[in-house]
Amino acid sequence: MPAASRLSTRVLLVCAAIGVATGLLTVVAGYVSAPVWAILPIVYGLVLGAHVVPGVIAQALLRMPWVALVTHLLAGIVASAFAPQWVGRYLGMALLIGSLQEGVAALTRYRHWEGWRFFISAVVVGVVLVIGMGFALDAGKLVPWALAVFYALLILGPVLWTFVGLAIGSGLRRAGVARTTVGVRG
């Protein structure tokens, strides 16, 4: 394995710190999901979009392969400690979204860390959510205008949360958090 693709202990510790913080966000999103779905289901995508944050922060900060997936899994484990009844959901979303984010970064050979690349990942995640959640939540029961809004917000949610993740990741990077991690590229 080439040295640049190994995750050093420092990198793993940074992923763990991000995973703990974003795992708490995941818990909040999990607990508000049911009331949001019950009261105003068309905005559910704004809540679900929060699941992109761990990978966005990790990739924006560290700019390395595998950090999105590792951070997502750690966030899912942390969230599961607070809501063990949703361990399958948390880890499933972690694997799904972390893999999608890694996949888009891999397509650019982990060389492009500009905002556009993160937003492409967000739209890809949103489209996958539209497909999956449309079936899982039986969204076809919604009236046509509500269904259109529901699908639009499933795509817009990850995009909006990507803004949040990029702001945090870029701020941490400017503060020098990634300076001493091996393999972090400018």
N, C-alpha and C positions, 0 to 999 in steps of 0.2 A: 504494500500500500504506500503510495507516495506520501511524503511528509506533510504536504499541504492539505491532504484530505483527512488526516488524523485529527481527532478531537482531543486536544490536550486537557489536562485536569483543569487548567484555568478556564478554558472555553466551556467545559462541562459545568463548572461552578457558576459561570455567568448564565448559562442556559438554565441552571437550577434556580438561580435568583429570579430570573424572568418568569420561569415556570411557576414559582410560588406566588409571585405577585399576580400574574395573569390567571392562575388557578383560582384565586379568590374572585376575580372578575367573572370567571366561568361559573362559579357557584351562584353568584348573584344572577347571572343570565339564566341559569337553570331554574332558580326559584321564581323568577318573574315570568318565565315562559308560559306556565300553565294559566296564570291569571290573564296575561296578555292574550293568549289564544282564546280564552273563554269570553273576554270582554270585547276585544277588538282584534280579531284574528288577522286582518289585512296588514297590520303593522308588525306581525311576528318576525318578518325578515330583518327588521332593525335590531331585534334582540338576538336573533340567531347569528347575525353578522359579527357579533362580538367575538365569536370563536376564531376569527382570523388574527386577532391581536398577538398571541404568543409568537407565532411564526414571523409576523411582520417586524416586531421589535427585534427578535433574534437575528433575522437576516439583515435588517437595516444597521444594526450595531456591529455584528461580527463579520458579515459578508463572506460566509464560508458554506461549503456543502454540509448538509445534514442538521444544521442548527435549528431549522424550523421544525423538523420532525421530532427531534429530541426534546425541544422546548415544549412543543404541543403535548407530547406524551407525559412529560413531567407536570405540566399544567393539569392534564386529565387525571393524573394520580392524586395531585393535591386536591382537586375538586372532588374526587371520589371519597376522600377522607371526610369531607363535610357533608356529602350527600351520597352515601354508598348505594342507595337504591338506584342511582343513575350511572353506576360505574361503566356499564356497557355503552351508554350514550356518550359519556365523556371520552372514553378511550376510542370509541368508534369515530367520533367527530375529530379527535386528535389525529388519528391515523389518516382519515379522509382529507382533512384540510391541510395537515402537515405534508402529506404526500403530494397534493396538488401544488402547494407552494414550492416544494422542492423540485417538482417536475418542471414548472415554468422556469425556475432559476437554472435548472440543468439544461434546458433548451438553449439558454444563452451562455452555457458553459460556465456558469457562476462568474461571469465577467461584467455583467450589467447590473448596477445597483441604483440606477436612476429611478425616480418616482414612477415613470411609465411602466416599468417592469412589475412593480408592486401592484399597480392598478390593473394590469393584465391578469395577474394572479387573482385579484379580488373579483374580477368579472368572471373568470373561469370558475372560481368557487361559487359565485352567485348562480351561474348557469347550472352547475351540478346540483345546487340546492333546489333550484326550480324544478328540475327533473325529479329528484328524490322526494322532496317535501310535497310536491304536487300529488304524488301517489300516496305517500305515507299519511298525509293529513286529510286526504279526500277533499282537496281544495275545489274539485269540480262542483261541490255543493254550493259554492259561492255564486252570487249573481255575476254576470259577465264583467261589469265595471269593477267590482270588488276583486274578482279573480285577476284582472289586469293589474290593479294596484298591488295585490298580494305578490304577484310574480315580479313586478318592477321593484318592490321593496326587498324581495329576496336577493336581487342583484345589487340594489343600491346599498343595502345594509353592510355587506362586506366592503364595499367601496368607502363608505363613510368611516367605518371602523379602521380601515387601512390608513386613512388620514391620521387618526388618533395614534395608531401604532407607529407610523412613520415619524410623527412629531416626537414621540417618546424615544424611539430608537435613535433618531438623529440627534436629539438633545443629549442622550447618554454618550453618543459617539463624540460630540463636540466637547463634552465634559471630560473626555479622556478615559472612559470606562474600558474601551477596547484596546487601548494603547499597548498594554503588556501581553495581550493574548497572541500566541504563536499562530502564524498563518493568516492573520487579519490583513486584508489588502486595503490600501487607501482608496 
